[in-house]
Amino acid sequence: MARTRIRSSSRRRRRLGSQRMETSRISASSTGRKKLSLRKKRSRMDLNKAKKYLIGGAAAAFVLLVAVLLIVLRPGTYIIETGNISFSVNSTGVMIRNETLYSAEGYRKTEFLAEEGQNLSQGSPIADVYSSDYSEKDYQDLKELQEKILDYQQSNAQTGIIDEDMKALDEQIRNKTEQIRKVITREAQGNLQNLQREIAQLMDERANIMRNASLEDTQLSEFYAQEKELLNRIQNYKKTIVAEKNGIVSFYFDGTENILTPGNLDKLTVKSINDIVNGKFTDTMEGSGAKPLYRMVERNEWYIALVFNKPVPEFENQGQFTLSFSFGNDYTYDAEIFGHYTDAKKEIYIFRSEEDVDKLIRARRVECTVSARYTGLLVDEKSVKEVNGQKGIYVDYDGKKTFEPVIILTTEDGKALIQAANEDSPLHAGHEIYR
């Protein structure tokens, strides 16, 4: 009985121990789950806090950015920038050269020594012209008179007037006369101007001898006067025309040379320009009796007169433009505005160029494109205002809204390319301007 109680007591203690251990395990497990749940709650709380901080920070940054923009860029303003705009317009018109027209009267034949478009210096030979009143009889009369002079000198050798020097001069004059005749009639080559100078010197020398003679012979003096008259007539039969100034020579004429001159630029009308363009002009040299011989053209001064239906604002800038003529790709020149006239409700613009006129030496009616590429400050066209007749923009200078006068170079697609009207203006790219 006692043994049975001991065993029962022992089994009871083991069951109690097992129950305690199970209870401990359950308790520990429950505690662990509680701790895990707590950690998860804390983690979710931390994440929510981080999200709140992030959203709050972003909102604060946005508010700050808006505030900065409101401070830097006030409503209705923007930053001005540098830009480029190209401009071009087409028209027809006439060309005006700085040229001098030379005529030849009383000559029936011309031999040109210079070539069309040749660049000549002053004194260069241009042409030989032959008079219409030359006759072989004048030369025969001169020969007979010179023989008469020689006979008279030989007959009066004892008078003291005639000496060996006089005879030698007469012989030289006769020889020089023959040379001149051969050059004029093209029997021989020679410089007519030099021969004329040489015979004139010989005749002056002979006249001096006569004046210094102790006795005066009226008959011989009369012979010499007749000889000089005949010789002048023969010499004038052929005349060498030389350039009176430097320039380009041309032998082409269109009849407008006396109208289209630099001195007549302000007299041009829309009708006169259109008449010339359409070939309906009156030749100014027709019926005048003066036959044009050549024209001498200034190399680096010429003008173009173009007609437009309305004013071209870009032409008021007084800048440099490019003229591209329809003659070909290599007919492109720089020019500037020289004048502007209004006539018959249309606009006449005059362009002046200092480039070589060489290839345009015969141009008169022209078709061309006027173009330019502008660089300046690019603004909205609506930003340009007008105050008391002056165009300008409103600029923020150190927080003060200031009217800045400007020049509009050109416009395109709602944009205006401008530059400050005053050279000392502080306006530049990066300034804030008002719309």
Protein Blocks (a to p, Z undefined) as FASTA:
>chain_A
ZZmmmmmmmmmmmmmmmmmmmmmmmmmmmmmmmmmmmmmmmmmmmmmmmmmmmmmmmmmm
mmmmmmmmmmmmgghiacdddddddddddddddddddddddddehiabdcdfbdehiacd
ehiafbdcddfkbcfklmmmmmmmmmmmmmmmmmmmmnomacfklmmmmmmmmmmmmmmm
mmmnopagcdfklmmmmmmmmmmmmmmmmmmpmbdcfklmmmmmmmmmmmmmmmmmpccd
ddfbgcdddfbdehlmmmmcfklmmmpcfklmmmmmnopaccfkgonlpacfbdcddfkb
ccdddddfbdcfklmnopacddddfkbmklccddddfbdcdeehiacdddddfbdfklmm
mgcbdcdddddddddddddfklpcceehiacddddeehiacddddddfbdcehiacdddf
bfkbcbdehiacdZZ
